[in-house]
Amino acid sequence: MGLDLSPFAELVGPADQGPIWLAGQQSRLTAPSLVRQVTAPSGIFDLQPDEMTVVCGAGTSIAELQDSLTAVGQYVNLSRSNSGSGTVGGALATGRSDIYRLGRGAIRDTLLQARYVNQDGQVVSAGGPTVKNVSGFDLCRLLVGSLGQLGFLGEVILRTRPIPQCSRWFMINEARPETVEAILRRVYRPASVLWDGRKVWFCIEGNSHDCDQTIQQLATDLDRPTEVSGPPNLDNFPFRQSMPPAQLVEFVLSHINQKTDQILVEAGVGIVHRQSPAEPRVADPTVELLHQRLLRQFNPTGRLNPGISLASGSTV
């Protein structure tokens, strides 16, 4: 990695220069109006299709990156924000995987190496340019989802993937829990399985012939799935809640019996998309203690992206 991050580090400055906020497109979190803002470098600096890696600035828009990768038949597993493209650094810092996590994996697996600026204004390197590159503590995974409070991402190496030859969505009406379980069990690595308690939508990806065979096999035991243009509109479900995947069935059935607002769950993952916010969850004391210890180690003065609640992922 050869990008000169010294200008970016100088903008961040040492700890005695006070609070600072790393602003991208602000499509996920909005910067406080009274806090000084900086922007991460942008641009694609090295694309290696054979090695399935790309080097870019954290300020690069996801749309620009995906367009460049599409030209070589690849993509990077970063979710765009609900209100637009968002930046690479914003997606990594937020750490929210999209509805394809079941098949494509979590967003944290995308980041191979990072160079970031710490709270003292120093450039730090973590990780390596290959998939299996860490023999000790994996700092890259710690940075993903940290909301910028452990360091400001400047330059990253990301893992790319081939664009699937086939990506098709299907829907089954009157989907009982057994139907959802059958899809999870019989479809090889479904990309996504979404269930609202009545209908189930699922996506299969891979070779076209394999996709056809998969649907034929499912149709022998289940109602033949109807092919649809895509998943249900998630704009109708602006709030998220997470829980162990094993608890989803009981949760969905209970929610239906109570006849409250609609929900949509990611089966096999444990994410619940809601029309209204869930009851505030009390953080586990041990997890909260770990959060505070990490912040004292990486951001002792609290100057990096101040005012964020790691528990809720929002400003406070």
N, C-alpha and C positions, 0 to 999 in steps of 0.2 A: 504494500500500500504506500503510495507516494504523495498523497495530497498534503500540502503544507497547512497544518491546522494552527500555526502560531498566530495568524491574524484573528482567528476565532477565539483562541485562548486569551488573547489580549483584550478582546471585547468583554469576555466573561470577567477577567481580572481576578485579583486575589480576594481572600475572604473579607478583608476590611473595606471593600468597596460596596458592601451592602447587598440587599436582596436583588435577585435577577430572575427573569423568566425567559425560557426558551420558547419562542413563538414560531409556529409553522403557519398553516393556513387557518388555525384556530377553528377547525371543523369538529374537534372533539372536546377541547377545553378552552375556555376564554381566559386570557391573561387579565389579572387585576390592573385597573387603569393607572395606579400609582407606582407600579413596579417597573423598573427598567427592563427593556426587552432586547433580546438578541435573536438572530436567525442563523441556523446552521448552514454550512456550505451545501450547495446543490450541484447536480450534474452526475452523469454516468462516466466513470473514468476507465473502467476495464470490464469488458464482457467476454467471458470464456465459455462458449457453448459446450465445447468438448469436456471441460472440467465442471460444467454446470454450476458456475459461480458468476457473480457480478459484483463489482465494486462501485459504490456510489456515495454521494454525500447524503447525510441524513435529512437535509432540507429538500431533496428531490421529490417531486410529486409522484404518487403511486401511478397515476395515469400515464405520465411520461415514461416511467420505468416499464410498465406492462406493455406499452406500445412498442418499445425497443425490443423487448424480449419476444413479443409475438412475431416479429420479423425473422427470428431464428427458431420459431416453433417451441418456445418455452414460456414459462410464467414464474412468478415468485408468489409464495403463499402469504400475502399480506392483504388484509381486508381494507376496503375503502370505507370512509366514514359515511354516516347516514346523510350528511349534508353536502357531500362532494367527494373529491378524490382523497384529500388529505396527503400528508407527507409520509415518507418512509420512516423517519424518526418518530413522528406522531403515532403511527400504527404500532411500532415496536414499544414505545414508551407506555402506550395504553395497554397493550398486551391482550386485546380482545380478538380471539379467533372468530371467523365467520361461520356460517351454517355448514360449511364443508369440512369442519374439523374432524368429523368421524372418519372420513376417508383420507383426507390430505394431511392430517396431523395438526398439532398445535402451532401457533405462530412462533413460539419460542424456539422451535426447531429450525426456523429459517435463518436466524442470525448465527453466523459462523465466527466472525471476528468483528470487533468494534474498537475504534479509537474515539475516546471521549475526553471531555474536559471536566476535571473534578472541581470541588468547591474552592480549591486554592488557585484555580486558573492554570493547572498543569495538565498536559496531555498524557493520557494513560492508554495503554493497549491491552486488550483482553481477547482471549480465544486464539484461533488460528484458521488458516484458509482451507481446511479440510473438515470433513464431517466428524471424524474421530480424532480430535486434536487436543483434548484436555485430560491430563492424568490426575489432576487435583480438583480444586473447587472451580466450578464453571461459572465465572463471573458474567458471561454473556447472558445466561439464563436469568441471572439475578437482575440485570439491567432491564430485561423485557418485562413490562408491567410495572416498573418502578415510578412511572409518571414523571420522569426527569429529576427526581429528588436524590438520586444516587450519583448522577453525572449527566452532562449534556452530550448526547451522541453527535459526533462530527462526521465520521466516515465509517462505513460498514461494508463487510463482505457478506453477501447473502447467498443462500443455497437456492438454485433454480430447479425447475422440474419440467419435463416434457408436457406439452399441452395434450390432453387425452384425445385420442382419435374419435372417441364417442363420449358424449355427456348428455344424458337424457333423463328427464323427470317424468315420474308416473304418480298416479293417485288411485287410491282405493277407498270407496265409500263404505260406511258402516264398519269401520276398522276397530275391532276389539283388541284388547291387550295381546291376545294370542296371535293376531294378525301382525302386530308390530314385532313381536318376538320371532315370528316365522321369517320376516324380512331380515331381521338382524342375524338370524342363524343361517339362512340359506343363501343370502346374497353375499358373494365374496367382496369384502371391504366396500360396502355401500358408501358413497361419498357423503350422503346426508339422509337422515330419516326424521321427518317432522310429523308430529301427531297432535291433534287438538282434542282428542278423546272421542271423536266421531269419524274423522277422515285421517288418512295417513298419506303423506307425500314422501317419495324417496327418489334419490338420484343415483344412477349407476354410471360409472365411467370406465373407459378402457377400450379394448378392441371391439369393433362393431359387431363381429360375429359372436363374440362372447356375450355382449349385451343382449343380442337377440335370443341366445340360448337361455340366458338367465331368466328372461321374461317368460319364455315358454315353459320352463321348469316351474316357476312360481304359479303359472296359470293352471297347472294340473292339480294343485292343492288349495289354491286361494281363488277368490274372484279375480278374473283377469283384470290386471291393472289397466287404467286408462292413461294413455300418454298425454301429458300436458306441456305447456310452453315453459313452465318454470315453477318455482316454489310460490306459496302464497305471499302476499304483499306484507313484508315485515314492517312497513311504515305504520301499520295498524297496531303494532306491538312495540312501543318505544322504550319499554322498561325491561330490565333483565334481572334474573335471579338464578343462583346456582345452588345445586344440591347433589347428593350422591345419585348416580344413575339408577341404582336399585330402588330408590324411593319415588321415582317418577310416576309409575303406574298408580300407586295408592294416592299420590298427590293429585293427579289428573282426575281420577274417579271421584275423589272427595270434592274437587273444585266444581265438577259438573253437577253433583248432587246439591251443592249449595246455590247453584244457578247464579253465580256471580259473573264478572266480566270474562271474556274469552281469554284463553291462553294458548300458546303453541310451544311444545317442548321438543328439544333435540334428543331423541331417543339414543341411548348408548353414550351420551356425553354428559347430560345433567344440567343443561341450560334451559331455563324457562323464559320465554318471551311473553311479556304481559302488557295489557292495555292500561293498567294502573300500577303504581309502585307497590312493592311488597312491604310487609312490616319490617321496620329497621332490625337488622340482625346484630346481636351483641357479639363482638369479636371474641374469639377464644383468648383467654388471658395469656396463654403461652405464645400464641401467634402474635398478639399485640406486643408482648415483651421482645420477641425477635425483631419486629418492625422497629421498635424504638432503639434497640441495640445497633441495628444496621444504620439507622439515621444518625446516631451519635458517632458512628465510625466514619461514614461517608459524607455526612452533611451536618457536622456538629453545630454550626451556627444557624442552620435552617435557611440559608440564603437561596438555595436552588429551588425554583418553583414553589415559593412559600404559599401556605394556605390550602394545600391539597390534603384531603383525607384519603390515605391509601386504602382504608377499609371500604369506602364508598366509591372511590374513583372520581370524586367531584371536588370543587372548591368549597371551602368553608369560611 
